[in-house]
């Protein structure tokens, strides 16, 4: 197994790093973020769902922790853990885009998210077929 795959197979480590990064970024940006934050965009790239700032900051780390627990409980193999780690890294990137959009940056969330998801699927298929 090559070094990137070996790292990604250590899913608990990836989950801890992603969770810490999400929490640190959320805390660092807390004062600058609006009280109500867009967390979902429609296909036209328009926000269509908003939640309170604390929920917007804490939901993604909670999802990553939940995913990590699921991988532990189900006794997933290395390939599954690699795919899970990739999904967690994708969630980190999505949260950074959400923060950027809520800070007023023009973030083309829909095309970027679709491209990243497609790339993740391609990498996941690569690891699963090896």
C-alpha positions in Angstrom: 0.0 0.0 0.0 1.4 3.4 -1.0 1.9 6.1 1.7 -1.2 8.2 0.8 -3.4 5.0 0.9 -1.7 4.0 4.2 -2.6 7.4 5.7 -6.1 7.3 4.5 -6.6 3.8 5.8 -5.9 5.3 9.3 -9.5 6.6 9.3 -9.6 7.5 13.0 -6.5 9.8 12.5 -8.0 11.4 9.5 -11.3 11.9 11.4 -9.5 13.5 14.3 -7.5 15.9 12.0 -10.6 16.9 10.0 -12.7 17.4 13.2 -10.0 19.5 14.8 -9.5 21.6 11.6 -13.3 22.2 11.3 -13.6 23.2 14.9 -10.5 25.5 14.8 -11.7 27.2 11.6 -15.2 27.6 12.9 -13.9 29.2 16.2 -11.4 31.4 14.3 -14.1 32.7 12.0 -17.0 32.8 14.5 -17.0 36.6 15.0 -16.9 37.3 11.3 -19.7 34.9 10.3 -23.3 36.0 10.1 -25.9 34.9 12.7 -27.8 32.9 10.1 -25.7 30.9 7.7 -26.5 29.4 4.3 -25.7 25.7 4.4 -27.3 24.5 1.2 -27.5 25.7 -2.4 -29.9 24.7 -5.2 -28.7 23.7 -8.7 -28.7 27.4 -9.7 -26.2 28.2 -7.0 -28.7 30.1 -4.8 -28.8 29.5 -1.1 -32.0 27.6 -0.1 -31.4 26.7 3.5 -30.1 28.6 6.4 -29.4 27.7 10.0 -28.0 29.4 13.1 -24.3 30.0 13.2 -23.6 27.5 16.0 -25.4 24.8 14.2 -23.6 25.6 10.9 -20.2 25.4 12.7 -20.8 22.3 14.7 -22.9 20.1 12.4 -20.0 19.1 10.0 -17.6 18.1 12.8 -20.5 16.1 14.4 -21.1 14.3 11.0 -17.4 13.5 10.8 -17.3 12.0 14.3 -20.5 10.1 13.6 -19.0 8.7 10.4 -15.8 7.6 12.3 -17.9 5.8 14.9 -19.8 4.0 12.2 -16.6 2.8 10.7 -15.4 1.5 14.0 -18.7 -0.2 14.9 -19.0 -1.9 11.5 -15.4 -3.2 11.4 -14.8 -1.8 8.0 -11.8 -3.0 5.9 -9.0 -0.8 4.7 -10.7 0.1 1.4 -13.8 1.2 3.2 -11.8 3.3 5.6 -9.9 5.0 2.7 -13.3 5.9 1.1 -14.5 7.2 4.4 -11.4 9.3 4.9 -11.9 10.8 1.4 -15.5 11.6 2.3 -14.3 13.3 5.5 -11.8 15.4 3.6 -14.5 16.3 1.1 -16.6 17.5 4.0 -13.8 19.7 5.2 -13.5 21.3 1.7 -17.3 21.8 1.6 -17.3 23.5 5.0 -14.5 25.8 3.9 -16.6 26.8 0.9 -19.7 27.3 3.1 -17.6 29.6 5.4 -16.3 31.5 2.4 -19.7 32.0 0.9 -21.1 33.2 4.2 -18.2 35.6 4.6 -19.3 37.2 1.3 -16.8 35.6 -1.1 -18.2 34.6 -4.5 -17.7 30.8 -4.2 -19.1 28.7 -7.0 -20.2 26.0 -4.6 -22.3 23.8 -6.9 -19.7 23.2 -9.7 -16.8 22.8 -7.2 -18.8 20.4 -5.0 -19.8 18.4 -8.0 -16.3 18.2 -9.4 -14.9 17.2 -6.0 -17.6 14.6 -5.5 -16.8 13.2 -8.9 -13.1 13.1 -8.2 -13.8 11.4 -4.9 -15.8 8.7 -6.5 -13.1 8.2 -9.1 -10.4 7.8 -6.4 -12.7 5.6 -4.3 -13.3 3.3 -7.3 -9.6 3.2 -7.8 -8.9 2.2 -4.2 -11.8 -0.3 -4.1 -10.6 -2.1 -7.3 -7.1 -2.6 -6.2 
